[in-house]
Amino acid sequence: MRGYTTVETIEPYLSTGGRSRRVVHRFPNATALLGPARHDKPMSSEPDSHRLALQAEVIARRQGAEVGIGPDTMRSKVRNGRWQRLQRGVYAALSGEPTRETELWAALLRAGPGAVLSHQTAAERHGLIDEPSSLITITVPASRSPARMKIPGIVIHRSDAILQTRHPAMLPPCTRVEDTVLDLIQTAASFDDAYAWICRAIGRRRTTADRIRHAMDARKKTRWRQELTVALGDADDGVLSVLEYRYVHRVERPHGLPTARRQARIGQRTGHRYLDNLYEEYGVCVELDGTAAHPADEQWRDKRRDNANAVRGIVTLRFGLPELGDRSCEAAADVAAVLRQHAWSGSLHPCARPTCWVREGIS
């Protein structure tokens, strides 16, 4: 289609049970909207409407020659209240409250050519977070220095790889979702926080573990590379929360328990629901809860779920943060005890912790 940039991606598809589908995205490109740049265009009292439409009614002073409006005219429009100044040398061709997209364009134009939204702000654009971040985060080419002083409300990163990590068609310019996840991992305070970004991106069906893995392979340096490689394999198997990751790596695997089916779908009279960890062969499931205290309605909801499991002959164990932390060895012993009551003949192993409760029990 003329005037559009076409990008084909492979994306997971909910209605096909997690299988992938080919998706074609079409974005209006700058050349189609603006036409070729004309630096000899005569000055005018009104800017090119296509440029404003492309940039959410925002224009930088340096773009004036391209659209035929001079800096004096821009300043005049600000003085008479028809326009407003959003950043140094950046104006919005409106008098009302700027939209979020208008603010993002203003920040990008203030940062200069080659700037793209990244980190938390890119996560906002990709739907990885639900509320706008208080600061607008931008990445520029490593060779550029957008401002000698800090720009209020804007955090700027520099990268040699920004041309490779930029989404080919999104506007305002933004990093790809996989590279957004990896950028956020680089700044995460802990591995739990890092893995939470992976869970969110895959759980919300914005990307796949395989695509994150390919993006990681393209980078020379990545924090927790070895751990992330293992974690992405877990995400492929349905481990899509930090609690589930802790259960697998602190309870199940280190103690030699059998492998549960993650996010197991079961049918009930009221519809389908998913169990966090189902030992289907033994009729045992382990549900995980990250909240320290339950509101009354959530307590009743959990009881109804446990009762529904009991009707199906499934015994439910519930663990929270304490059982997945310092008491993980005790949790493993509890799971093993219930599994043995349901014909599991395996052996429980002590983990690497010197104070493992299982080791003390054996001795």
N, C-alpha and C positions, 0 to 999 in steps of 0.2 A: 504494500500500500504506500503510495507516494506521500511524502511529508511525515512519515512515521519511522521510528526506530523499532525494529522487531527483535525480540529476545526470546529464545526458546529455553525453558528450564524443565527439569524433571522434579516433580514435587509429589510428596505423599498425599494420598487422597482418602479422606475419612470414610466415604461410602463404599470404598473397595477394600475395607478392612486393613488399611495401612499400606496397600500396594501403591506403586508410583504411577503417575500419569504425566504425559507431555503437556506442558502449558505454554501457550504463546502469549507473550505480553506485547502490546503495542503502545508506545509512548510518543506523543508529538515531539519532534525534535526542534532544536533551536533554529536550524536553517529553514525549516518549513514555515515556522512562525514569523521569523524575522527577515528571511531572505539573506543574501550575502551582505556582509558588512560594507557600509558605504561611508568612508571617512570624509568624503567631499559633499555630504548631504547638507543643504542649506539649513541654517538655524531657523527654528520655528518656536512659536509660543506654546505648542502642545507636543508632548513626546509621542513616540511611536506606540500606539495602543497594543500592538503585538508584543513588544518588549515588556510592557507592564503586565499583560496577561500571563506571560511566561514566568515572570518573577513576582507574582502575587502583589502587584501594584508597587513594587519597590524598584528603585533605580539608583545607581551610583553616579556621582558627579563625573567620574572618568568615562562613563558610557554616553555622556551627552553628545559627543561628536558623532557617534554611531546612529543615534536616533534623531538628531537634528534639533537639539535644545541646549542652550548655553548655560553656564553656571549662574550667570546673573538672573536669568529667567527662573531657574530653580530656587534661588534665594528669595526672589520676589514672591513666588508662590507660597513659600513658607511664611513670609511676613504677612501676607494677606489671609492666611489661615486655610488656604486650599490644600496645601501639602503640610507634612510634618517631618522634622528631622529625627531619624531613629538612631543613627550612628554617625560618627564623623564622616562627612562626605557621602552619606547615604540617606535617601529620602523616600517617604511613602506618599504616593499620589492620592491621598485620602485624608480626610479631617477627623474621621471617627476612630474608634478603638481598633488598633491593629489586630489581625488574627494571628494565631500561632505560626502559620506558614509565612505570613508577612515578617514576623520577628526573625524566623530562621533565615529567610532570604537576606534580611538586613545584616545579620551577623556574618553570613557567608561573603557578602559583598564588602563588608568592612575588612574581613580577613584577606581579601584579595584573590587574584586569579589562582585557580587550582585548588581552592579550599573545598572541603567536603564535610558534611556532618558525620560524626563518628561517635564511638563509645555510647554513653547513656542516651545522647540525642538520636543517634542512629537506631538504638534499641527502641526508642519511642516511635520512630518512623516505621520500623518493622513490626510493631505490635508486641515487642518482648516485655514492655512495661506499660502499665495502664494510665499513669499520670505523667504529665510533662516534667522533665527534670528542671530544677531551679536554675541551673547553669546550662548554657548552650555549649556543647563540646564539638570542636572542629579540628580536623587534621589538615595540614598544609604540606606541600613538598618540603623535604628537609633543607633545601637550599634557600628557602624563603624565610624572611623575618617580617611578619605582618605589621608589627608595631614595636617601637622601642619600649613603650610602657604597656602595662597590662590593660586589656580592654574590659571595661566593667561588664559583668554578666557572661563573659565568654572565656572558656578554657581552650587553649590551643596546644595541640600536639604536632610534632613533625615526624615525617616518615619518608624514607626513600622508596617505599613500595606503594605509595598512595595511588599511582596510576593503575596498578594491578588489583588493588583491593576496592577501588571505586566501582559502584554498580554502573553498568553500561548505559542505563536509560532513566533511572529514577530522578525525579526533580521534586524538591531541591536536591542537588548532588549529595550522595550518601554512600557510605561503604556497603558492600554486600553483607547480607545477613550472617554468613559464615565468618567473615572477617570481623564483623561487629562483635560476634561472640568471642573470638580469639583476642580482640583488643580488650574486651572487658575482663577476660581471664588474666591478661597481663597486669591489670591494675587491681585484681581481686585481693582482699585481705587474707583469705585462706583458701584451701583447696575446696572446702565445702561451698564457699561462695562461688568459686570457679565452676564447680560441677552444677550448681544451681542454674547458671546461665545456659549450660548445655541442656539441662532438663527442660528449661522454659522454652528454648528455641525448638526442640524436637517435640515436646509435649503440646505446644501450640501449633504444630505442623507448619512451621515456617521454613524448616530445612530438615536434613537427615544427618544421621551420624556419619554416613559415608562422605557427604559433601563437606562436613566440618573436618573430617580426616584429610581429605584432599587439600583443603585450604591450609591446614596445619603442615602438611608435607611441603608446601610451597614456601614456608617460612624457615629462615635459617635458625632463628631463636624463638622458642616457645617455653614459657614456664610450665613446669610439671609435665613435660612432654611424655615421659614414660607412663606416668599415672593417667594422663589423659587418653593415651592409646588404649589402656585397659578399660578406662571408664566409658569410652565410646563404644567398645564392644559390649559392655553392660547395657548401655543405652539401647543398642540394637536389640537386646534381649528383653527390653521393657522396663529396665531400672530407670525410672524417670522422676526420682525425687532424691534429695539428699538423705532422707531417712531410709529409703530403699537401698541406697548405696552403702550406708552404714550397716544395714542389716546383712547385706551380702558379704561385706569385707570385714566386719567385726564379729558377726555371729555365725553365719552359715558356713562360709568357706574355711575360715581358720580352724573350725572345730569338726570338720569332716561330715557335716550334715548333708543329706541329699539336696539336689538342686530343685528349688520350687519353680513353678510356672508363674511368671510375673504378669500382673494385670490380667488375671484369668477371668474371662467373661463367663458368667453363669446366668441361667434363666430363673426368674422368680415370677410369682403370680402377678406382681405389679410391674414387670418388665425385666430388663437385663441390668446387671450390675457387675462391677469388677472387684476382684479380690486382690490385695497387694501381692501376697505370696501363697500359692496353693500347692500343697503336697497332695496331688490328686489321687495317687495310688493308695495313700493312707487315710484320706478323708480328713486332713488337717489343714487349716489355713492360719497364716500369721498376718494380722492387720497392724498397721503402724500409724501412730498418732503423734504429731509434733507439738500439740498444745499442752500447756501445763495444767490447765483447768478447763473443763467442758461447761458451756451453758447447758441449762436443763434440756432444751430441745435437742441438742446434739447428743446428750447422754441417751435420750429415748431413741433417737435415730440409730445409734450404735447398738442398743439393745435389740431393736427390731431387726437389724441386720444379723446379729448373732443368733437370734431366734430363728430367722429364715434359714440360716446355715444349718442349725440343729435339725430343722425339719428335713433337710436334704442329707442328714447324716454327717455333716462336716463340723468338726470341733474347731472352735475359734480361740486363738491366743492373741492378746493385744499387748503391744509394747510401745513405750514412749521414749523420749529422749534419755532418761536414766538407764533404761535397759539396753540402749544402743551406745551407751558411753561406758562408764566405769563398771556397770553391771552386765556387760555384754556376755561374759562367760557364764553367768548364772542364767541368762536368757537362753543361751545355747543348751544348757543342761535341761531347762524346762521343755524346750522344743523336742530334744532327744527323748525325754521321758514320755511325752505324749505320743510321739511317733512309734516308740517301742510298744505302747499299748495298742497300736494299730498295725502291728506285724512288721515294723522296721527291724531288720536284723543287723544293721550297721553298727559301727563303733564310734563313740564320741572321742575326739582327739583334743588334747590341750593345745591352746594357741601359743604364740611366741612370747606372750606376756609372762614374766617370772612369777607373778602372783595369780596366774590363771586358776580360777576356782575349780576347773575340771581337773587340773594336775593335782591340786590338793586333795580332791575327792578320790582320785585314783590311788594316791600314795597313802 
